[in-house]
Amino acid sequence: MADPHLSVAISVDHDAISDSIRRGDTVVKLSHAEFGPRVGAKRILDLLEYRGIPATWFVPGHTLTTFT
């Protein structure tokens, strides 16, 4: 019998400002890239926890050391 659970893969780009720094983007573009680690990641983690959904995150070292 088939498993009644649904499997879904969600991919989140969590580079934050690391790629913008590499490209030499303007300060305005850098500020746009700060939403993810400062606000967005917490919202996603809260939703996953609320729903009991396990997740694995791959985060660039620069993002990890800058925003933790």
C-alpha positions in Angstrom: 0.0 0.0 0.0 1.2 3.5 -0.8 2.5 5.8 1.9 -0.2 8.5 2.5 2.3 11.2 3.4 3.3 13.9 0.9 7.0 14.6 0.3 8.0 18.1 -0.7 11.4 19.7 -1.2 11.8 23.4 -0.5 15.0 25.2 -1.5 15.8 28.5 0.2 18.6 30.8 -1.1 20.3 31.9 2.1 23.4 33.7 0.7 22.4 37.0 2.3 25.0 39.6 1.5 27.9 37.3 0.7 27.3 37.3 -3.1 26.5 41.1 -3.1 29.9 41.7 -1.5 31.6 39.5 -4.1 30.0 41.5 -6.9 30.6 44.9 -5.2 26.9 45.9 -5.1 25.7 49.2 -3.8 24.7 49.7 -0.2 21.0 49.7 -1.2 21.3 46.2 -2.7 23.3 45.1 0.3 20.4 46.2 2.6 17.9 44.2 0.5 20.0 41.1 1.1 19.9 41.6 4.9 16.1 40.8 5.1 16.7 37.0 4.7 19.0 36.4 7.7 17.5 39.2 9.9 13.8 38.4 9.4 13.0 35.8 6.7 15.0 32.9 8.1 13.4 33.2 11.6 9.9 33.2 10.0 10.7 30.1 7.9 12.2 28.3 11.0 9.2 29.2 13.1 6.8 27.8 10.5 8.8 24.6 10.1 8.8 24.1 13.8 5.1 24.9 14.2 4.3 22.3 11.5 6.9 19.8 12.8 8.8 19.7 9.5 12.5 18.8 9.7 14.9 20.8 7.6 18.5 20.9 6.6 20.1 24.3 5.9 23.2 25.0 3.9 24.5 28.5 4.7 27.6 30.2 3.4 30.3 30.7 6.1 30.2 34.5 5.6 26.4 34.6 6.3 26.8 32.4 9.3 29.5 34.4 11.0 27.9 37.8 10.0 24.4 37.1 11.2 24.7 34.9 14.3 
